[in-house]
Amino acid sequence: MTVDPWSVFAFPKGARAGTFLHTLFEEVDFTADLMSEEVAELITHHLSLENYDPQWCPILQQWMTQVLKHPLNEQG
């Protein structure tokens, strides 16, 4: 099975990538539209700081949206 090189499953692995993703969740306003240009600029800025390809931005926006919409337990 081939994984799309621009899917969340192909995003870099490891501590550096984990810290990067953690930083995004610290920086993003959860009440904002995660698909907004403002959030895209924030993500793109952090991608550039870590030398990740800016092409990851819309993929990360979609992934973060899915994560935040997922219920944590039966009560949401």
PDB file of N, CA, C, O and CB in Angstrom:
ATOM      1  N   MET A   1       0.840  -1.182   0.000  1.00  0.00           N
ATOM      2  CA  MET A   1       0.000   0.000   0.000  1.00  0.00           C
ATOM      3  C   MET A   1       0.886   1.247   0.000  1.00  0.00           C
ATOM      4  O   MET A   1       1.815   1.359   0.800  1.00  0.00           O
ATOM      5  CB  MET A   1      -0.956  -0.003   1.220  1.00  0.00           C
ATOM      6  N   THR A   2       0.594   2.162  -0.887  1.00  0.00           N
ATOM      7  CA  THR A   2       1.344   3.403  -0.999  1.00  0.00           C
ATOM      8  C   THR A   2       0.609   4.512  -0.246  1.00  0.00           C
ATOM      9  O   THR A   2      -0.601   4.681  -0.397  1.00  0.00           O
ATOM     10  CB  THR A   2       1.552   3.789  -2.487  1.00  0.00           C
ATOM     11  N   VAL A   3       1.348   5.259   0.560  1.00  0.00           N
ATOM     12  CA  VAL A   3       0.783   6.380   1.307  1.00  0.00           C
ATOM     13  C   VAL A   3       0.996   7.652   0.503  1.00  0.00           C
ATOM     14  O   VAL A   3       2.092   7.904   0.001  1.00  0.00           O
ATOM     15  CB  VAL A   3       1.425   6.500   2.725  1.00  0.00           C
ATOM     16  N   ASP A   4      -0.055   8.450   0.385  1.00  0.00           N
ATOM     17  CA  ASP A   4       0.049   9.748  -0.277  1.00  0.00           C
ATOM     18  C   ASP A   4       1.141  10.551   0.428  1.00  0.00           C
ATOM     19  O   ASP A   4       1.096  10.702   1.649  1.00  0.00           O
ATOM     20  CB  ASP A   4      -1.325  10.514  -0.258  1.00  0.00           C
ATOM     21  N   PRO A   5       2.121  11.069  -0.316  1.00  0.00           N
ATOM     22  CA  PRO A   5       3.216  11.810   0.332  1.00  0.00           C
ATOM     23  C   PRO A   5       2.773  13.097   1.016  1.00  0.00           C
ATOM     24  O   PRO A   5       3.539  13.690   1.776  1.00  0.00           O
ATOM     25  CB  PRO A   5       4.269  12.139  -0.682  1.00  0.00           C
ATOM     26  N   TRP A   6       1.545  13.535   0.754  1.00  0.00           N
ATOM     27  CA  TRP A   6       1.026  14.746   1.393  1.00  0.00           C
ATOM     28  C   TRP A   6      -0.201  14.438   2.240  1.00  0.00           C
ATOM     29  O   TRP A   6      -1.129  15.243   2.313  1.00  0.00           O
ATOM     30  CB  TRP A   6       0.682  15.801   0.339  1.00  0.00           C
ATOM     31  N   SER A   7      -0.204  13.274   2.877  1.00  0.00           N
ATOM     32  CA  SER A   7      -1.272  12.960   3.827  1.00  0.00           C
ATOM     33  C   SER A   7      -0.700  13.080   5.239  1.00  0.00           C
ATOM     34  O   SER A   7       0.518  13.097   5.422  1.00  0.00           O
ATOM     35  CB  SER A   7      -1.862  11.522   3.573  1.00  0.00           C
ATOM     36  N   VAL A   8      -1.580  13.163   6.232  1.00  0.00           N
ATOM     37  CA  VAL A   8      -1.106  13.256   7.609  1.00  0.00           C
ATOM     38  C   VAL A   8      -0.275  12.040   7.984  1.00  0.00           C
ATOM     39  O   VAL A   8       0.571  12.117   8.875  1.00  0.00           O
ATOM     40  CB  VAL A   8      -2.283  13.402   8.568  1.00  0.00           C
ATOM     41  N   PHE A   9      -0.506  10.924   7.317  1.00  0.00           N
ATOM     42  CA  PHE A   9       0.237   9.700   7.619  1.00  0.00           C
ATOM     43  C   PHE A   9       1.680   9.755   7.111  1.00  0.00           C
ATOM     44  O   PHE A   9       2.514   8.937   7.500  1.00  0.00           O
ATOM     45  CB  PHE A   9      -0.474   8.502   7.012  1.00  0.00           C
ATOM     46  N   ALA A  10       1.962  10.711   6.252  1.00  0.00           N
ATOM     47  CA  ALA A  10       3.318  10.873   5.721  1.00  0.00           C
ATOM     48  C   ALA A  10       4.073  12.018   6.395  1.00  0.00           C
ATOM     49  O   ALA A  10       5.238  12.265   6.083  1.00  0.00           O
ATOM     50  CB  ALA A  10       3.262  11.111   4.221  1.00  0.00           C
ATOM     51  N   PHE A  11       3.407  12.717   7.322  1.00  0.00           N
ATOM     52  CA  PHE A  11       4.096  13.808   8.015  1.00  0.00           C
ATOM     53  C   PHE A  11       5.271  13.220   8.791  1.00  0.00           C
ATOM     54  O   PHE A  11       5.181  12.102   9.299  1.00  0.00           O
ATOM     55  CB  PHE A  11       3.120  14.584   8.972  1.00  0.00           C
ATOM     56  N   PRO A  12       6.370  13.964   8.886  1.00  0.00           N
ATOM     57  CA  PRO A  12       7.537  13.441   9.601  1.00  0.00           C
ATOM     58  C   PRO A  12       7.188  12.912  10.991  1.00  0.00           C
ATOM     59  O   PRO A  12       6.276  13.407  11.653  1.00  0.00           O
ATOM     60  CB  PRO A  12       8.591  14.522   9.722  1.00  0.00           C
ATOM     61  N   LYS A  13       7.923  11.913  11.407  1.00  0.00           N
ATOM     62  CA  LYS A  13       7.725  11.274  12.707  1.00  0.00           C
ATOM     63  C   LYS A  13       8.835  11.707  13.661  1.00  0.00           C
ATOM     64  O   LYS A  13       9.842  12.279  13.245  1.00  0.00           O
ATOM     65  CB  LYS A  13       7.695   9.727  12.567  1.00  0.00           C
ATOM     66  N   GLY A  14       8.634  11.426  14.931  1.00  0.00           N
ATOM     67  CA  GLY A  14       9.688  11.645  15.909  1.00  0.00           C
ATOM     68  C   GLY A  14       9.415  12.802  16.843  1.00  0.00           C
ATOM     69  O   GLY A  14       8.385  13.472  16.764  1.00  0.00           O
ATOM     70  N   ALA A  15      10.372  13.016  17.732  1.00  0.00           N
ATOM     71  CA  ALA A  15      10.240  14.027  18.774  1.00  0.00           C
ATOM     72  C   ALA A  15      10.128  15.439  18.199  1.00  0.00           C
ATOM     73  O   ALA A  15       9.313  16.235  18.666  1.00  0.00           O
ATOM     74  CB  ALA A  15      11.422  13.951  19.719  1.00  0.00           C
ATOM     75  N   ARG A  16      10.928  15.750  17.202  1.00  0.00           N
ATOM     76  CA  ARG A  16      10.905  17.095  16.610  1.00  0.00           C
ATOM     77  C   ARG A  16       9.528  17.390  16.021  1.00  0.00           C
ATOM     78  O   ARG A  16       8.965  18.459  16.254  1.00  0.00           O
ATOM     79  CB  ARG A  16      11.996  17.232  15.517  1.00  0.00           C
ATOM     80  N   ALA A  17       8.991  16.445  15.260  1.00  0.00           N
ATOM     81  CA  ALA A  17       7.666  16.621  14.661  1.00  0.00           C
ATOM     82  C   ALA A  17       6.594  16.694  15.746  1.00  0.00           C
ATOM     83  O   ALA A  17       5.655  17.482  15.636  1.00  0.00           O
ATOM     84  CB  ALA A  17       7.356  15.470  13.680  1.00  0.00           C
ATOM     85  N   GLY A  18       6.727  15.886  16.782  1.00  0.00           N
ATOM     86  CA  GLY A  18       5.768  15.911  17.883  1.00  0.00           C
ATOM     87  C   GLY A  18       5.769  17.242  18.603  1.00  0.00           C
ATOM     88  O   GLY A  18       4.712  17.775  18.939  1.00  0.00           O
ATOM     89  N   THR A  19       6.944  17.775  18.839  1.00  0.00           N
ATOM     90  CA  THR A  19       7.063  19.087  19.480  1.00  0.00           C
ATOM     91  C   THR A  19       6.459  20.169  18.584  1.00  0.00           C
ATOM     92  O   THR A  19       5.782  21.077  19.066  1.00  0.00           O
ATOM     93  CB  THR A  19       8.548  19.411  19.791  1.00  0.00           C
ATOM     94  N   PHE A  20       6.706  20.064  17.286  1.00  0.00           N
ATOM     95  CA  PHE A  20       6.140  21.006  16.329  1.00  0.00           C
ATOM     96  C   PHE A  20       4.612  20.987  16.393  1.00  0.00           C
ATOM     97  O   PHE A  20       3.985  22.042  16.487  1.00  0.00           O
ATOM     98  CB  PHE A  20       6.620  20.679  14.906  1.00  0.00           C
ATOM     99  N   LEU A  21       4.015  19.804  16.343  1.00  0.00           N
ATOM    100  CA  LEU A  21       2.552  19.687  16.387  1.00  0.00           C
ATOM    101  C   LEU A  21       2.011  20.194  17.718  1.00  0.00           C
ATOM    102  O   LEU A  21       0.977  20.861  17.752  1.00  0.00           O
ATOM    103  CB  LEU A  21       2.116  18.225  16.162  1.00  0.00           C
ATOM    104  N   HIS A  22       2.694  19.888  18.802  1.00  0.00           N
ATOM    105  CA  HIS A  22       2.290  20.378  20.120  1.00  0.00           C
ATOM    106  C   HIS A  22       2.285  21.907  20.128  1.00  0.00           C
ATOM    107  O   HIS A  22       1.362  22.523  20.661  1.00  0.00           O
ATOM    108  CB  HIS A  22       3.235  19.833  21.223  1.00  0.00           C
ATOM    109  N   THR A  23       3.300  22.508  19.548  1.00  0.00           N
ATOM    110  CA  THR A  23       3.389  23.965  19.470  1.00  0.00           C
ATOM    111  C   THR A  23       2.200  24.541  18.708  1.00  0.00           C
ATOM    112  O   THR A  23       1.635  25.557  19.113  1.00  0.00           O
ATOM    113  CB  THR A  23       4.705  24.388  18.799  1.00  0.00           C
ATOM    114  N   LEU A  24       1.817  23.896  17.604  1.00  0.00           N
ATOM    115  CA  LEU A  24       0.668  24.387  16.850  1.00  0.00           C
ATOM    116  C   LEU A  24      -0.582  24.412  17.722  1.00  0.00           C
ATOM    117  O   LEU A  24      -1.332  25.388  17.713  1.00  0.00           O
ATOM    118  CB  LEU A  24       0.432  23.520  15.609  1.00  0.00           C
ATOM    119  N   PHE A  25      -0.804  23.337  18.474  1.00  0.00           N
ATOM    120  CA  PHE A  25      -1.986  23.284  19.324  1.00  0.00           C
ATOM    121  C   PHE A  25      -1.912  24.314  20.460  1.00  0.00           C
ATOM    122  O   PHE A  25      -2.949  24.760  20.950  1.00  0.00           O
ATOM    123  CB  PHE A  25      -2.153  21.877  19.900  1.00  0.00           C
ATOM    124  N   GLU A  26      -0.725  24.687  20.875  1.00  0.00           N
ATOM    125  CA  GLU A  26      -0.585  25.744  21.883  1.00  0.00           C
ATOM    126  C   GLU A  26      -0.871  27.119  21.292  1.00  0.00           C
ATOM    127  O   GLU A  26      -1.409  27.988  21.978  1.00  0.00           O
ATOM    128  CB  GLU A  26       0.820  25.722  22.486  1.00  0.00           C
ATOM    129  N   GLU A  27      -0.521  27.320  20.042  1.00  0.00           N
ATOM    130  CA  GLU A  27      -0.592  28.639  19.416  1.00  0.00           C
ATOM    131  C   GLU A  27      -1.942  28.954  18.773  1.00  0.00           C
ATOM    132  O   GLU A  27      -2.318  30.122  18.678  1.00  0.00           O
ATOM    133  CB  GLU A  27       0.477  28.752  18.383  1.00  0.00           C
ATOM    134  N   VAL A  28      -2.666  27.944  18.336  1.00  0.00           N
ATOM    135  CA  VAL A  28      -3.909  28.163  17.594  1.00  0.00           C
ATOM    136  C   VAL A  28      -5.066  28.449  18.548  1.00  0.00           C
ATOM    137  O   VAL A  28      -5.222  27.792  19.577  1.00  0.00           O
ATOM    138  CB  VAL A  28      -4.235  26.942  16.717  1.00  0.00           C
ATOM    139  N   ASP A  29      -5.860  29.429  18.189  1.00  0.00           N
ATOM    140  CA  ASP A  29      -7.082  29.756  18.924  1.00  0.00           C
ATOM    141  C   ASP A  29      -8.145  28.740  18.518  1.00  0.00           C
ATOM    142  O   ASP A  29      -8.575  28.714  17.365  1.00  0.00           O
ATOM    143  CB  ASP A  29      -7.559  31.236  18.636  1.00  0.00           C
ATOM    144  N   PHE A  30      -8.568  27.905  19.463  1.00  0.00           N
ATOM    145  CA  PHE A  30      -9.522  26.840  19.152  1.00  0.00           C
ATOM    146  C   PHE A  30     -10.893  27.363  18.760  1.00  0.00           C
ATOM    147  O   PHE A  30     -11.693  26.621  18.190  1.00  0.00           O
ATOM    148  CB  PHE A  30      -9.659  25.923  20.329  1.00  0.00           C
ATOM    149  N   THR A  31     -11.179  28.617  19.052  1.00  0.00           N
ATOM    150  CA  THR A  31     -12.467  29.183  18.663  1.00  0.00           C
ATOM    151  C   THR A  31     -12.419  29.755  17.243  1.00  0.00           C
ATOM    152  O   THR A  31     -13.453  30.119  16.683  1.00  0.00           O
ATOM    153  CB  THR A  31     -12.886  30.271  19.655  1.00  0.00           C
ATOM    154  N   ALA A  32     -11.241  29.832  16.675  1.00  0.00           N
ATOM    155  CA  ALA A  32     -11.070  30.374  15.321  1.00  0.00           C
ATOM    156  C   ALA A  32     -11.432  29.316  14.283  1.00  0.00           C
ATOM    157  O   ALA A  32     -11.459  28.120  14.572  1.00  0.00           O
ATOM    158  CB  ALA A  32      -9.614  30.865  15.104  1.00  0.00           C
ATOM    159  N   ASP A  33     -11.705  29.779  13.085  1.00  0.00           N
ATOM    160  CA  ASP A  33     -11.890  28.885  11.948  1.00  0.00           C
ATOM    161  C   ASP A  33     -10.493  28.390  11.560  1.00  0.00           C
ATOM    162  O   ASP A  33      -9.669  29.159  11.066  1.00  0.00           O
ATOM    163  CB  ASP A  33     -12.623  29.613  10.730  1.00  0.00           C
ATOM    164  N   LEU A  34     -10.242  27.120  11.786  1.00  0.00           N
ATOM    165  CA  LEU A  34      -8.892  26.595  11.534  1.00  0.00           C
ATOM    166  C   LEU A  34      -8.525  26.596  10.061  1.00  0.00           C
ATOM    167  O   LEU A  34      -7.356  26.425   9.714  1.00  0.00           O
ATOM    168  CB  LEU A  34      -8.776  25.192  12.075  1.00  0.00           C
ATOM    169  N   MET A  35      -9.512  26.787   9.187  1.00  0.00           N
ATOM    170  CA  MET A  35      -9.230  26.857   7.757  1.00  0.00           C
ATOM    171  C   MET A  35      -9.051  28.305   7.289  1.00  0.00           C
ATOM    172  O   MET A  35      -8.960  28.567   6.089  1.00  0.00           O
ATOM    173  CB  MET A  35     -10.353  26.186   6.968  1.00  0.00           C
ATOM    174  N   SER A  36      -9.002  29.236   8.234  1.00  0.00           N
ATOM    175  CA  SER A  36      -8.870  30.655   7.888  1.00  0.00           C
ATOM    176  C   SER A  36      -7.451  30.995   7.430  1.00  0.00           C
ATOM    177  O   SER A  36      -6.501  30.253   7.679  1.00  0.00           O
ATOM    178  CB  SER A  36      -9.252  31.527   9.087  1.00  0.00           C
ATOM    179  N   GLU A  37      -7.339  32.127   6.762  1.00  0.00           N
ATOM    180  CA  GLU A  37      -6.031  32.621   6.306  1.00  0.00           C
ATOM    181  C   GLU A  37      -5.144  32.951   7.503  1.00  0.00           C
ATOM    182  O   GLU A  37      -3.932  32.743   7.450  1.00  0.00           O
ATOM    183  CB  GLU A  37      -6.199  33.872   5.404  1.00  0.00           C
ATOM    184  N   GLU A  38      -5.730  33.459   8.570  1.00  0.00           N
ATOM    185  CA  GLU A  38      -4.961  33.792   9.771  1.00  0.00           C
ATOM    186  C   GLU A  38      -4.280  32.550  10.351  1.00  0.00           C
ATOM    187  O   GLU A  38      -3.097  32.583  10.691  1.00  0.00           O
ATOM    188  CB  GLU A  38      -5.873  34.436  10.827  1.00  0.00           C
ATOM    189  N   VAL A  39      -5.026  31.477  10.459  1.00  0.00           N
ATOM    190  CA  VAL A  39      -4.451  30.227  10.972  1.00  0.00           C
ATOM    191  C   VAL A  39      -3.434  29.678   9.984  1.00  0.00           C
ATOM    192  O   VAL A  39      -2.394  29.159  10.390  1.00  0.00           O
ATOM    193  CB  VAL A  39      -5.559  29.178  11.241  1.00  0.00           C
ATOM    194  N   ALA A  40      -3.720  29.787   8.696  1.00  0.00           N
ATOM    195  CA  ALA A  40      -2.768  29.339   7.673  1.00  0.00           C
ATOM    196  C   ALA A  40      -1.442  30.079   7.809  1.00  0.00           C
ATOM    197  O   ALA A  40      -0.377  29.475   7.688  1.00  0.00           O
ATOM    198  CB  ALA A  40      -3.348  29.550   6.263  1.00  0.00           C
ATOM    199  N   GLU A  41      -1.504  31.372   8.059  1.00  0.00           N
ATOM    200  CA  GLU A  41      -0.276  32.159   8.223  1.00  0.00           C
ATOM    201  C   GLU A  41       0.505  31.705   9.454  1.00  0.00           C
ATOM    202  O   GLU A  41       1.732  31.610   9.413  1.00  0.00           O
ATOM    203  CB  GLU A  41      -0.609  33.657   8.333  1.00  0.00           C
ATOM    204  N   LEU A  42      -0.196  31.429  10.537  1.00  0.00           N
ATOM    205  CA  LEU A  42       0.457  30.958  11.761  1.00  0.00           C
ATOM    206  C   LEU A  42       1.146  29.613  11.513  1.00  0.00           C
ATOM    207  O   LEU A  42       2.303  29.424  11.889  1.00  0.00           O
ATOM    208  CB  LEU A  42      -0.571  30.833  12.913  1.00  0.00           C
ATOM    209  N   ILE A  43       0.437  28.694  10.885  1.00  0.00           N
ATOM    210  CA  ILE A  43       1.005  27.377  10.605  1.00  0.00           C
ATOM    211  C   ILE A  43       2.185  27.499   9.652  1.00  0.00           C
ATOM    212  O   ILE A  43       3.225  26.875   9.864  1.00  0.00           O
ATOM    213  CB  ILE A  43      -0.062  26.439  10.015  1.00  0.00           C
ATOM    214  N   THR A  44       2.027  28.297   8.609  1.00  0.00           N
ATOM    215  CA  THR A  44       3.110  28.483   7.638  1.00  0.00           C
ATOM    216  C   THR A  44       4.345  29.077   8.310  1.00  0.00           C
ATOM    217  O   THR A  44       5.473  28.694   8.000  1.00  0.00           O
ATOM    218  CB  THR A  44       2.649  29.390   6.482  1.00  0.00           C
ATOM    219  N   HIS A  45       4.128  30.000   9.219  1.00  0.00           N
ATOM    220  CA  HIS A  45       5.253  30.589   9.964  1.00  0.00           C
ATOM    221  C   HIS A  45       6.004  29.495  10.741  1.00  0.00           C
ATOM    222  O   HIS A  45       7.231  29.418  10.685  1.00  0.00           O
ATOM    223  CB  HIS A  45       4.744  31.698  10.943  1.00  0.00           C
ATOM    224  N   HIS A  46       5.264  28.667  11.452  1.00  0.00           N
ATOM    225  CA  HIS A  46       5.905  27.610  12.232  1.00  0.00           C
ATOM    226  C   HIS A  46       6.547  26.552  11.336  1.00  0.00           C
ATOM    227  O   HIS A  46       7.595  26.003  11.676  1.00  0.00           O
ATOM    228  CB  HIS A  46       4.891  26.955  13.158  1.00  0.00           C
ATOM    229  N   LEU A  47       5.924  26.268  10.199  1.00  0.00           N
ATOM    230  CA  LEU A  47       6.541  25.341   9.245  1.00  0.00           C
ATOM    231  C   LEU A  47       7.895  25.880   8.788  1.00  0.00           C
ATOM    232  O   LEU A  47       8.871  25.134   8.705  1.00  0.00           O
ATOM    233  CB  LEU A  47       5.614  25.111   8.024  1.00  0.00           C
ATOM    234  N   SER A  48       7.949  27.174   8.494  1.00  0.00           N
ATOM    235  CA  SER A  48       9.214  27.749   8.026  1.00  0.00           C
ATOM    236  C   SER A  48      10.278  27.739   9.119  1.00  0.00           C
ATOM    237  O   SER A  48      11.458  27.538   8.831  1.00  0.00           O
ATOM    238  CB  SER A  48       8.995  29.178   7.534  1.00  0.00           C
ATOM    239  N   LEU A  49       9.870  27.955  10.375  1.00  0.00           N
ATOM    240  CA  LEU A  49      10.837  27.912  11.476  1.00  0.00           C
ATOM    241  C   LEU A  49      11.492  26.543  11.607  1.00  0.00           C
ATOM    242  O   LEU A  49      12.652  26.434  12.004  1.00  0.00           O
ATOM    243  CB  LEU A  49      10.157  28.281  12.785  1.00  0.00           C
ATOM    244  N   GLU A  50      10.742  25.506  11.271  1.00  0.00           N
ATOM    245  CA  GLU A  50      11.252  24.134  11.397  1.00  0.00           C
ATOM    246  C   GLU A  50      11.743  23.560  10.067  1.00  0.00           C
ATOM    247  O   GLU A  50      12.108  22.387   9.985  1.00  0.00           O
ATOM    248  CB  GLU A  50      10.172  23.234  11.965  1.00  0.00           C
ATOM    249  N   ASN A  51      11.749  24.399   9.029  1.00  0.00           N
ATOM    250  CA  ASN A  51      12.183  23.973   7.693  1.00  0.00           C
ATOM    251  C   ASN A  51      11.336  22.836   7.127  1.00  0.00           C
ATOM    252  O   ASN A  51      11.843  21.963   6.422  1.00  0.00           O
ATOM    253  CB  ASN A  51      13.634  23.544   7.738  1.00  0.00           C
ATOM    254  N   TYR A  52      10.038  22.855   7.446  1.00  0.00           N
ATOM    255  CA  TYR A  52       9.087  21.936   6.826  1.00  0.00           C
ATOM    256  C   TYR A  52       8.493  22.630   5.603  1.00  0.00           C
ATOM    257  O   TYR A  52       8.362  23.853   5.575  1.00  0.00           O
ATOM    258  CB  TYR A  52       7.963  21.502   7.837  1.00  0.00           C
ATOM    259  N   ASP A  53       8.141  21.848   4.611  1.00  0.00           N
ATOM    260  CA  ASP A  53       7.563  22.371   3.382  1.00  0.00           C
ATOM    261  C   ASP A  53       6.234  23.073   3.678  1.00  0.00           C
ATOM    262  O   ASP A  53       5.389  22.509   4.374  1.00  0.00           O
ATOM    263  CB  ASP A  53       7.360  21.236   2.356  1.00  0.00           C
ATOM    264  N   PRO A  54       6.032  24.293   3.162  1.00  0.00           N
ATOM    265  CA  PRO A  54       4.771  25.004   3.395  1.00  0.00           C
ATOM    266  C   PRO A  54       3.558  24.283   2.808  1.00  0.00           C
ATOM    267  O   PRO A  54       2.418  24.597   3.151  1.00  0.00           O
ATOM    268  CB  PRO A  54       4.857  26.394   2.813  1.00  0.00           C
ATOM    269  N   GLN A  55       3.807  23.322   1.926  1.00  0.00           N
ATOM    270  CA  GLN A  55       2.717  22.538   1.340  1.00  0.00           C
ATOM    271  C   GLN A  55       1.958  21.736   2.417  1.00  0.00           C
ATOM    272  O   GLN A  55       0.843  21.274   2.177  1.00  0.00           O
ATOM    273  CB  GLN A  55       3.272  21.584   0.263  1.00  0.00           C
ATOM    274  N   TRP A  56       2.565  21.578   3.592  1.00  0.00           N
ATOM    275  CA  TRP A  56       1.902  20.879   4.692  1.00  0.00           C
ATOM    276  C   TRP A  56       0.773  21.697   5.312  1.00  0.00           C
ATOM    277  O   TRP A  56      -0.079  21.137   6.002  1.00  0.00           O
ATOM    278  CB  TRP A  56       2.914  20.525   5.759  1.00  0.00           C
ATOM    279  N   CYS A  57       0.747  22.979   5.085  1.00  0.00           N
ATOM    280  CA  CYS A  57      -0.210  23.855   5.776  1.00  0.00           C
ATOM    281  C   CYS A  57      -1.667  23.398   5.638  1.00  0.00           C
ATOM    282  O   CYS A  57      -2.305  23.168   6.665  1.00  0.00           O
ATOM    283  CB  CYS A  57      -0.080  25.263   5.245  1.00  0.00           C
ATOM    284  N   PRO A  58      -2.229  23.252   4.437  1.00  0.00           N
ATOM    285  CA  PRO A  58      -3.642  22.867   4.362  1.00  0.00           C
ATOM    286  C   PRO A  58      -3.909  21.473   4.939  1.00  0.00           C
ATOM    287  O   PRO A  58      -4.991  21.211   5.464  1.00  0.00           O
ATOM    288  CB  PRO A  58      -4.109  22.916   2.921  1.00  0.00           C
ATOM    289  N   ILE A  59      -2.933  20.597   4.838  1.00  0.00           N
ATOM    290  CA  ILE A  59      -3.082  19.251   5.399  1.00  0.00           C
ATOM    291  C   ILE A  59      -3.163  19.341   6.920  1.00  0.00           C
ATOM    292  O   ILE A  59      -3.997  18.683   7.542  1.00  0.00           O
ATOM    293  CB  ILE A  59      -1.902  18.331   4.967  1.00  0.00           C
ATOM    294  N   LEU A  60      -2.296  20.154   7.512  1.00  0.00           N
ATOM    295  CA  LEU A  60      -2.316  20.333   8.963  1.00  0.00           C
ATOM    296  C   LEU A  60      -3.576  21.056   9.421  1.00  0.00           C
ATOM    297  O   LEU A  60      -4.111  20.750  10.486  1.00  0.00           O
ATOM    298  CB  LEU A  60      -1.083  21.104   9.415  1.00  0.00           C
ATOM    299  N   GLN A  61      -4.054  22.008   8.630  1.00  0.00           N
ATOM    300  CA  GLN A  61      -5.305  22.687   8.981  1.00  0.00           C
ATOM    301  C   GLN A  61      -6.461  21.687   9.031  1.00  0.00           C
ATOM    302  O   GLN A  61      -7.258  21.700   9.969  1.00  0.00           O
ATOM    303  CB  GLN A  61      -5.616  23.813   7.967  1.00  0.00           C
ATOM    304  N   GLN A  62      -6.547  20.835   8.034  1.00  0.00           N
ATOM    305  CA  GLN A  62      -7.618  19.835   7.991  1.00  0.00           C
ATOM    306  C   GLN A  62      -7.481  18.848   9.136  1.00  0.00           C
ATOM    307  O   GLN A  62      -8.466  18.495   9.784  1.00  0.00           O
ATOM    308  CB  GLN A  62      -7.607  19.090   6.652  1.00  0.00           C
ATOM    309  N   TRP A  63      -6.265  18.407   9.379  1.00  0.00           N
ATOM    310  CA  TRP A  63      -6.031  17.433  10.449  1.00  0.00           C
ATOM    311  C   TRP A  63      -6.390  18.019  11.812  1.00  0.00           C
ATOM    312  O   TRP A  63      -7.039  17.361  12.626  1.00  0.00           O
ATOM    313  CB  TRP A  63      -4.564  16.973  10.444  1.00  0.00           C
ATOM    314  N   MET A  64      -5.965  19.262  12.058  1.00  0.00           N
ATOM    315  CA  MET A  64      -6.276  19.895  13.337  1.00  0.00           C
ATOM    316  C   MET A  64      -7.783  20.083  13.502  1.00  0.00           C
ATOM    317  O   MET A  64      -8.314  19.923  14.601  1.00  0.00           O
ATOM    318  CB  MET A  64      -5.557  21.247  13.451  1.00  0.00           C
ATOM    319  N   THR A  65      -8.471  20.423  12.413  1.00  0.00           N
ATOM    320  CA  THR A  65      -9.924  20.555  12.459  1.00  0.00           C
ATOM    321  C   THR A  65     -10.563  19.231  12.861  1.00  0.00           C
ATOM    322  O   THR A  65     -11.463  19.199  13.699  1.00  0.00           O
ATOM    323  CB  THR A  65     -10.470  21.024  11.097  1.00  0.00           C
ATOM    324  N   GLN A  66     -10.097  18.144  12.264  1.00  0.00           N
ATOM    325  CA  GLN A  66     -10.632  16.818  12.605  1.00  0.00           C
ATOM    326  C   GLN A  66     -10.347  16.464  14.058  1.00  0.00           C
ATOM    327  O   GLN A  66     -11.220  15.936  14.747  1.00  0.00           O
ATOM    328  CB  GLN A  66     -10.037  15.747  11.683  1.00  0.00           C
ATOM    329  N   VAL A  67      -9.151  16.745  14.526  1.00  0.00           N
ATOM    330  CA  VAL A  67      -8.784  16.440  15.909  1.00  0.00           C
ATOM    331  C   VAL A  67      -9.683  17.201  16.879  1.00  0.00           C
ATOM    332  O   VAL A  67     -10.181  16.624  17.845  1.00  0.00           O
ATOM    333  CB  VAL A  67      -7.303  16.786  16.166  1.00  0.00           C
ATOM    334  N   LEU A  68      -9.892  18.480  16.630  1.00  0.00           N
ATOM    335  CA  LEU A  68     -10.677  19.300  17.551  1.00  0.00           C
ATOM    336  C   LEU A  68     -12.167  18.978  17.525  1.00  0.00           C
ATOM    337  O   LEU A  68     -12.875  19.270  18.489  1.00  0.00           O
ATOM    338  CB  LEU A  68     -10.477  20.751  17.230  1.00  0.00           C
ATOM    339  N   LYS A  69     -12.648  18.388  16.448  1.00  0.00           N
ATOM    340  CA  LYS A  69     -14.060  18.004  16.354  1.00  0.00           C
ATOM    341  C   LYS A  69     -14.325  16.632  16.962  1.00  0.00           C
ATOM    342  O   LYS A  69     -15.477  16.274  17.207  1.00  0.00           O
ATOM    343  CB  LYS A  69     -14.509  18.012  14.903  1.00  0.00           C
ATOM    344  N   HIS A  70     -13.287  15.878  17.203  1.00  0.00           N
ATOM    345  CA  HIS A  70     -13.451  14.519  17.735  1.00  0.00           C
ATOM    346  C   HIS A  70     -13.775  14.584  19.226  1.00  0.00           C
ATOM    347  O   HIS A  70     -13.057  15.234  19.985  1.00  0.00           O
ATOM    348  CB  HIS A  70     -12.170  13.671  17.494  1.00  0.00           C
ATOM    349  N   PRO A  71     -14.862  13.907  19.658  1.00  0.00           N
ATOM    350  CA  PRO A  71     -15.204  13.936  21.090  1.00  0.00           C
ATOM    351  C   PRO A  71     -14.157  13.220  21.932  1.00  0.00           C
ATOM    352  O   PRO A  71     -13.561  12.235  21.497  1.00  0.00           O
ATOM    353  CB  PRO A  71     -16.576  13.299  21.324  1.00  0.00           C
ATOM    354  N   LEU A  72     -13.942  13.724  23.134  1.00  0.00           N
ATOM    355  CA  LEU A  72     -12.957  13.131  24.035  1.00  0.00           C
ATOM    356  C   LEU A  72     -13.562  11.959  24.820  1.00  0.00           C
ATOM    357  O   LEU A  72     -12.849  11.034  25.208  1.00  0.00           O
ATOM    358  CB  LEU A  72     -12.414  14.195  25.003  1.00  0.00           C
ATOM    359  N   ASN A  73     -14.879  12.005  25.049  1.00  0.00           N
ATOM    360  CA  ASN A  73     -15.557  10.916  25.751  1.00  0.00           C
ATOM    361  C   ASN A  73     -17.050  10.988  25.420  1.00  0.00           C
ATOM    362  O   ASN A  73     -17.447  11.751  24.539  1.00  0.00           O
ATOM    363  CB  ASN A  73     -15.316  11.001  27.305  1.00  0.00           C
ATOM    364  N   GLU A  74     -17.875  10.211  26.108  1.00  0.00           N
ATOM    365  CA  GLU A  74     -19.295  10.178  25.814  1.00  0.00           C
ATOM    366  C   GLU A  74     -19.974  11.536  26.008  1.00  0.00           C
ATOM    367  O   GLU A  74     -20.976  11.816  25.350  1.00  0.00           O
ATOM    368  CB  GLU A  74     -19.965   9.149  26.677  1.00  0.00           C
ATOM    369  N   GLN A  75     -19.461  12.367  26.879  1.00  0.00           N
ATOM    370  CA  GLN A  75     -20.022  13.689  27.125  1.00  0.00           C
ATOM    371  C   GLN A  75     -19.460  14.761  26.192  1.00  0.00           C
ATOM    372  O   GLN A  75     -19.875  15.918  26.249  1.00  0.00           O
ATOM    373  CB  GLN A  75     -19.772  14.084  28.553  1.00  0.00           C
ATOM    374  N   GLY A  76     -18.530  14.380  25.348  1.00  0.00           N
ATOM    375  CA  GLY A  76     -17.957  15.334  24.402  1.00  0.00           C
ATOM    376  C   GLY A  76     -16.733  15.986  24.931  1.00  0.00           C
ATOM    377  O   GLY A  76     -16.132  16.816  24.250  1.00  0.00           O
TER     378      GLY A  76
END
